[in-house]
Amino acid sequence: MKNTINIIISALIFIIFTNLGMKAQSSFGVFAGLATPSDLVNQVYNTDLIKSTDVTGVLLREAAISGYTIGARIRQNIDEQFWFTGGVSLARFPQSVIPIINQANALDTLAIMTTIQNVVPIQAGMMYQFNKGLVSLYVIGDVTYNYLMNSVDVVYNNQSFPLPPEDETKERIGFGVGMGLDVHLKVITASLEAKMNTINFIGRSPSEPEKRFFSLTLGVHFGQTQSDKP
């Protein structure tokens, strides 16, 4: 978790200082909301079958529980309708409890494994704003550099067997696409955004499945969020 905090703080400092050096048609925002994972996000070993010298265990893995996402983002106007976006966020999925069952005897629980998944995407992309006014609609797409962090704890029943260490950080390249709406008020802009995030599109091993999560967030931006260009 300490590594997660360090990554987020470093990225936030970069975003804030970048935003300070931009021209007037830019904004800084924060957002938070629901993160709903695909059923493969908590497949930390890229398999549901664990083999050791004496036993073969089956992971009774259910889909990861919905979690939350928080983050920060900048917008920089390019022309009347296009905006550059960049930011950093954290998607955290709560503890999953995964029994490991003896493949030869379904009544024999070899161990209980608990996992927590954290994903830190650093994002850069484009936003297209369809219209101006009190309420505006937009679509967004970005490329993400993702830090994937899995925390794994195992409680053995009668005998222990080796499990690969997974308390480590992996890096993957992904992408996100979504749409949203802005409500432009005098001081701030409030936003509602729905987005599908693929977190390991590039860099995954041959046995590693593609992993995604859907986010639905509320946000607020400070600064200019509509172009003043004619």
HELIX and SHEET records of a PDB file:
HELIX    1   1 LYS A    2  LEU A   20  1                                  19    
SHEET    1   A10 LEU A  49  LYS A  51  0                                        
SHEET    2   A10 THR A  56  LEU A  59 -1                                        
SHEET    3   A10 PHE A  82  ASN A 102 -1                                        
SHEET    4   A10 GLY A  67  ASN A  77 -1                                        
SHEET    5   A10 SER A  26  PRO A  37 -1                                        
SHEET    6   A10 ARG A 212  GLY A 223 -1                                        
SHEET    7   A10 ILE A 188  ILE A 202 -1                                        
SHEET    8   A10 THR A 169  HIS A 184 -1                                        
SHEET    9   A10 VAL A 135  TYR A 156 -1                                        
SHEET   10   A10 THR A 109  GLN A 129 -1                                        
END                                                                             
